[in-house]
Amino acid sequence: MARKRANGRPRRHNGAVAIPLEVRQAGPTELYIRWDDEKQCTYAVRDLRLACPCANCVDETSGKALLKPKSVAEDVRPVSIVSVGNYALQFKWSDGHDTGIYSYDLLHRLCP
């Protein structure tokens, strides 16, 4: 059973963050993730692209967003999604961007 940390993120008895049990495209503009803490999330894929945490999209020093929303097409979508170790997903986007690694913790926090 998941417990909440002071910051609101789920914590397991061993301190681990929630992990996805199922990841799938839920339509042309949505991605569905079912988590092991029973949370189910449907994300707008463009919002995920805009939340890219890579150094090209976010200044590494200040944390300021560098990606301009107007530069991301409304119909952007993931072309492929791969697991990165046991802690993240990496998306290859239809706009050619593929350097963002989305930790499970980040994805869980972004759940609408």
Order of alpha helices (4+ residues) and beta strands (2+ residues): beta-beta-beta-beta-beta-alpha-beta-beta-beta-alpha
